[in-house]
Amino acid sequence: MRSTPAKLLIGSGLAAALLLAGGCSKDSPTPASSASPSATASTSASPSASPVKVTPSTNLDKIIVSGDYGKEPKVVIPAPWKIDKTRAKVLKANDGGAKIASGDTVEVDYAGFNARTGKKFDDSYTRGTPASFSLDQVVPGFKKGLEGQRQGSRVLIAMPGTDGYDAAGGNPNIDVQVGDTLVFVVDVVGVPLSGPEGTPVTPKAGLPTVTDNDGTPQLTIPKSDPPADLQIQPLIKGYGKKVGATDTITFDYVWKTWSDGKVVEQTYGSKPANSPLSDLLPGLVTGLTGQSVGSRVLIVVPPAQGYPDGNSSPKIDKNETLVFIVDLLFTQSG
């Protein structure tokens, strides 16, 4: 597992789990503790009095969704209803939006329904806060339905039980039984950038220099003594939202030691890192708090705000100054 510029080694991914083994999170489309599977005004269907054999549908045509992007949808499901396999339908397209890639961390608003009963079991709209989660942590149907979708789109997703809760034996907390089809309406609010996007900033003199090679920054450290204090220099000022102190961020980075200019670690050419900001080195926490998504930031971290006593893995000598380039691709509230 790749390490990160953290106080301690941290695992990749986020703590929240979406629809996994009946797990719940306040920030993901799982049943909230107050959610009631029988209380919804968003669908006109009523549950069956006894089990009914249903032929799985091969399309989503009979599910009616009304309402604007960003607003809680009204959904009518001809319950009891099933889908043959996970299918997705774009209800509102945004062809210019960033595309969701496999394993991305995304920010969405959503409403979830059980197609056997037609009842809503959870949504983010009434909580007033979009949900954020990694697609590596969701059930297969949600991941299949969202991969390839674009920011600013509204998507209808239906998944059979095999791509939903069947592996967990259903979820009695929200009256989901083995075999139940789940239906979601999802508004894609935020998608990680593939690289920095913003306005270039001219750095002050005396700092390490940075050039760009097809999106990969090349960092050159001057042959001089390092600065004594923390240096924070935006090189590209992003257009996105600002990073909060308790946020979890998705970012690309490279870091070098000032004394010899050697690369300690980098993500360019591989998968970006995910980490709670608070788990990073103190100098990075200070340097990245308040920066905007889309920014590229040069940060020179003195020993006191990095590894004052050195570090064994990765190997950092005592009293070493560290130099970072960080591209902020995504942030989610903690």
LINFENRA-V338354 format. One record per residue. RES is the residue in one letter. PHI is phi as a letter, one per 40 degrees, with the letter a starting at -180 (999 if undefined). OMEGA is omega in degrees with one decimal (none if undefined). D_LAST is the distance of its C-alpha to the last C-alpha in whole Angstrom. Layout:
BEGIN
res=<RES & RES>
phi=<PHI & PHI>
omega=<OMEGA & OMEGA>
d_last=<D_LAST & D_LAST>
END
This chain:
BEGIN
res=<M & R & S & T & P & A & K & L & L & I & G & S & G & L & A & A & A & L & L & L & A & G & G & C & S & K & D & S & P & T & P & A & S & S & A & S & P & S & A & T & A & S & T & S & A & S & P & S & A & S & P & V & K & V & T & P & S & T & N & L & D & K & I & I & V & S & G & D & Y & G & K & E & P & K & V & V & I & P & A & P & W & K & I & D & K & T & R & A & K & V & L & K & A & N & D & G & G & A & K & I & A & S & G & D & T & V & E & V & D & Y & A & G & F & N & A & R & T & G & K & K & F & D & D & S & Y & T & R & G & T & P & A & S & F & S & L & D & Q & V & V & P & G & F & K & K & G & L & E & G & Q & R & Q & G & S & R & V & L & I & A & M & P & G & T & D & G & Y & D & A & A & G & G & N & P & N & I & D & V & Q & V & G & D & T & L & V & F & V & V & D & V & V & G & V & P & L & S & G & P & E & G & T & P & V & T & P & K & A & G & L & P & T & V & T & D & N & D & G & T & P & Q & L & T & I & P & K & S & D & P & P & A & D & L & Q & I & Q & P & L & I & K & G & Y & G & K & K & V & G & A & T & D & T & I & T & F & D & Y & V & W & K & T & W & S & D & G & K & V & V & E & Q & T & Y & G & S & K & P & A & N & S & P & L & S & D & L & L & P & G & L & V & T & G & L & T & G & Q & S & V & G & S & R & V & L & I & V & V & P & P & A & Q & G & Y & P & D & G & N & S & S & P & K & I & D & K & N & E & T & L & V & F & I & V & D & L & L & F & T & Q & S & G>
phi=<999 & c & c & b & c & b & d & b & c & b & c & c & g & b & c & c & b & c & f & c & f & g & c & b & a & c & b & b & c & b & c & c & c & c & c & b & c & b & b & a & b & c & a & c & c & b & c & c & c & a & d & b & c & b & c & d & c & b & a & b & c & c & c & b & b & b & h & c & d & g & b & d & c & c & b & b & b & c & c & c & a & b & b & c & a & c & b & b & b & c & c & b & c & b & c & c & c & c & c & c & b & d & g & c & c & b & b & a & b & a & b & b & b & c & c & c & b & g & c & c & b & a & a & c & c & c & c & g & b & c & c & b & a & c & c & c & b & b & c & d & c & c & c & c & c & c & d & g & c & b & d & g & c & b & b & c & b & b & b & c & d & c & b & b & c & d & c & c & g & g & a & c & c & b & f & c & b & d & g & c & c & b & b & b & b & b & b & c & c & a & b & d & c & c & a & c & a & i & b & c & b & c & c & c & c & g & c & d & c & b & b & b & b & f & g & b & c & b & b & b & c & c & c & a & c & c & c & c & b & c & b & b & b & c & b & b & c & c & c & c & c & c & c & c & c & b & c & b & b & b & a & c & a & b & b & b & c & c & c & b & g & c & c & c & a & a & b & c & g & b & c & d & c & b & a & d & d & c & c & c & d & d & c & c & d & c & c & b & c & g & c & c & d & h & c & b & b & c & b & b & b & c & d & c & b & b & b & c & b & g & a & c & a & c & c & b & c & c & g & c & c & b & b & b & b & b & b & c & b & a & a & b & c & c>
omega=<179.4 & 175.1 & 176.6 & 179.8 & -171.3 & 173.5 & 176.5 & 174.7 & -179.5 & 177.9 & 177.2 & 177.3 & -175.5 & -177.7 & -176.3 & 176.5 & -177.2 & 173.5 & -178.9 & 173.9 & 178.2 & -178.8 & -176.8 & 174.0 & -179.3 & -176.5 & -178.7 & -175.2 & 171.4 & -177.5 & 175.1 & -176.1 & -179.2 & -176.4 & 177.8 & -178.3 & -178.8 & -176.2 & 176.7 & 175.2 & -172.6 & 179.9 & -177.3 & -177.6 & 177.6 & -175.5 & 177.4 & 179.2 & 179.3 & -179.3 & -179.7 & 177.1 & -175.9 & 175.0 & -178.1 & 178.2 & 177.0 & 178.0 & -177.0 & -170.6 & -175.3 & 174.5 & -175.8 & 179.9 & 175.8 & -178.8 & -176.1 & 172.7 & 179.5 & 178.4 & 179.8 & -177.3 & 167.3 & -173.2 & 177.0 & -178.7 & 179.4 & -174.9 & -3.6 & -173.0 & 176.8 & 174.9 & -176.9 & 177.7 & -179.8 & 179.4 & 179.2 & -180.0 & 178.7 & 179.9 & 175.2 & -176.6 & 170.6 & -171.8 & -179.5 & -177.5 & 176.7 & -175.8 & 178.4 & 177.5 & 179.9 & 177.4 & 179.2 & 165.1 & -174.3 & 174.8 & -175.4 & 159.4 & -173.7 & 167.7 & -176.3 & -175.3 & 171.6 & -175.2 & 174.7 & -178.3 & -174.1 & -174.1 & 172.4 & 177.5 & 177.9 & 172.4 & 177.8 & -174.4 & -177.6 & 175.8 & 175.4 & -178.4 & 175.7 & 177.6 & 175.6 & -179.8 & 176.0 & 177.2 & 175.1 & -174.7 & -177.6 & 176.0 & -174.0 & -176.2 & -179.9 & 178.7 & 179.8 & -176.7 & -175.2 & -179.7 & 180.0 & 177.1 & -172.6 & 175.7 & -178.9 & -179.8 & 169.2 & -172.7 & 172.8 & -178.7 & 171.6 & -178.3 & 174.9 & -178.8 & -179.8 & 175.8 & -178.6 & -172.7 & -174.9 & -177.6 & 179.4 & -177.9 & -176.3 & 177.3 & -176.6 & 180.0 & 179.9 & 176.2 & 173.1 & 180.0 & 174.7 & -179.0 & -179.0 & 170.8 & 176.1 & -179.0 & 178.4 & 164.0 & -172.0 & 170.6 & -177.5 & -174.5 & -176.2 & 178.8 & 179.2 & 173.4 & 175.4 & 179.4 & -178.9 & 176.7 & -179.5 & -176.8 & 178.3 & 179.2 & 177.3 & -177.9 & 176.4 & -176.6 & 173.4 & -179.8 & 171.1 & -178.8 & -177.0 & 171.0 & -176.4 & 177.9 & -179.0 & 176.7 & 178.7 & -178.0 & 174.8 & -170.9 & 179.1 & -177.5 & -178.6 & 177.8 & -179.2 & 177.0 & 179.3 & 175.6 & -178.5 & -175.0 & 175.9 & 178.0 & -179.5 & -175.8 & 171.8 & 175.7 & 171.6 & 179.3 & -174.7 & -179.1 & -172.7 & -178.1 & -175.8 & 179.5 & 176.7 & -175.4 & -179.6 & -178.0 & 166.0 & -173.0 & 168.8 & -171.8 & 166.2 & -178.5 & 165.9 & 174.7 & -178.4 & 171.5 & -176.0 & -171.0 & -177.3 & 176.8 & -178.7 & 176.4 & 175.2 & -174.6 & 172.8 & 178.2 & -177.8 & -175.5 & 175.6 & -175.7 & 175.7 & 180.0 & 170.4 & 178.3 & 164.9 & -179.5 & -176.2 & 179.0 & -178.6 & 178.5 & -178.3 & 179.9 & 177.2 & 177.0 & 179.2 & -175.0 & -175.8 & 178.0 & 179.4 & 175.4 & -175.3 & 173.9 & -173.5 & -177.9 & 164.6 & -173.1 & 171.4 & -179.3 & 175.2 & -171.4 & 176.5 & -175.9 & -176.4 & -179.8 & 176.8 & 176.3 & -175.2 & -179.9 & -176.8 & -177.9 & -176.7 & -178.3 & -0.6 & -175.3 & 176.6 & 178.7 & 175.3 & 178.1 & 178.0 & 172.7 & -177.2 & 179.8 & -177.1 & 161.0 & -178.5 & 171.3 & 180.0 & -173.7 & -174.8 & 172.5 & 177.2 & -176.8 & 179.2 & none>
d_last=<24 & 23 & 21 & 19 & 19 & 17 & 18 & 19 & 19 & 16 & 17 & 16 & 14 & 10 & 10 & 11 & 14 & 16 & 19 & 20 & 23 & 22 & 18 & 16 & 12 & 11 & 9 & 12 & 16 & 17 & 19 & 17 & 19 & 21 & 22 & 26 & 27 & 30 & 29 & 28 & 30 & 29 & 32 & 36 & 36 & 37 & 37 & 40 & 42 & 43 & 42 & 43 & 44 & 42 & 43 & 40 & 39 & 39 & 37 & 35 & 38 & 38 & 34 & 34 & 31 & 31 & 29 & 27 & 24 & 21 & 23 & 23 & 26 & 29 & 30 & 34 & 34 & 38 & 37 & 38 & 37 & 36 & 35 & 37 & 34 & 31 & 31 & 29 & 31 & 29 & 30 & 29 & 29 & 28 & 30 & 28 & 25 & 23 & 24 & 21 & 22 & 23 & 19 & 17 & 14 & 14 & 13 & 15 & 16 & 19 & 21 & 23 & 26 & 29 & 32 & 34 & 34 & 32 & 30 & 26 & 24 & 20 & 19 & 16 & 18 & 19 & 15 & 15 & 12 & 12 & 11 & 10 & 11 & 14 & 17 & 19 & 17 & 19 & 22 & 25 & 25 & 22 & 22 & 26 & 25 & 22 & 24 & 26 & 25 & 24 & 21 & 22 & 24 & 25 & 25 & 27 & 27 & 29 & 29 & 31 & 31 & 31 & 28 & 26 & 27 & 30 & 29 & 27 & 30 & 29 & 26 & 28 & 26 & 26 & 29 & 29 & 32 & 33 & 34 & 32 & 31 & 28 & 27 & 24 & 24 & 21 & 20 & 19 & 17 & 15 & 17 & 17 & 19 & 22 & 23 & 22 & 23 & 24 & 27 & 29 & 29 & 32 & 31 & 33 & 36 & 36 & 32 & 32 & 33 & 31 & 33 & 32 & 33 & 32 & 29 & 29 & 29 & 32 & 31 & 34 & 34 & 37 & 40 & 39 & 37 & 34 & 32 & 32 & 29 & 25 & 26 & 23 & 25 & 24 & 26 & 25 & 23 & 21 & 21 & 17 & 14 & 13 & 10 & 8 & 8 & 5 & 4 & 6 & 10 & 13 & 16 & 20 & 21 & 24 & 25 & 29 & 30 & 32 & 35 & 36 & 34 & 33 & 30 & 28 & 26 & 25 & 23 & 25 & 28 & 25 & 22 & 19 & 16 & 13 & 11 & 8 & 9 & 10 & 12 & 14 & 18 & 18 & 19 & 17 & 14 & 16 & 18 & 15 & 13 & 14 & 16 & 16 & 16 & 19 & 20 & 22 & 22 & 24 & 23 & 26 & 24 & 27 & 28 & 26 & 23 & 23 & 25 & 28 & 30 & 29 & 28 & 30 & 28 & 27 & 30 & 30 & 32 & 32 & 32 & 31 & 29 & 27 & 26 & 24 & 23 & 20 & 19 & 16 & 16 & 13 & 9 & 6 & 4 & 0>
END
